[in-house]
């Protein structure tokens, strides 16, 4: 499974897998970061829909979409690095099998 898509953002499938690994540590930092990323993605979709709804503000909403993409990229990389630190994924961005 690919962790990142072609734009270097975590894929939906990888997020689902990371959620399943997040219970392996006591703190809830991975869960909170994933929730933030999901909110950013929701905001990106919402802002994109505003481009058509409010054509007079299309430039502003296009900027907001690009800003959300930048935030997504930053949080995606933060989540991936945390997953490496915690042993969820290896240095090649492959998921590590859960201990049994």
Secondary structure, DSSP 8 states (H G I E B T S, - for coil): --SB-TTS-B-HHHHHHHHHHGGGSSS-HHHHHHHHHHHHHHHHHHHHHHHHHTGGGHHHHHHHHHHHHHHHHHHHHHHHHHHHHTTSB-TTS-B-----
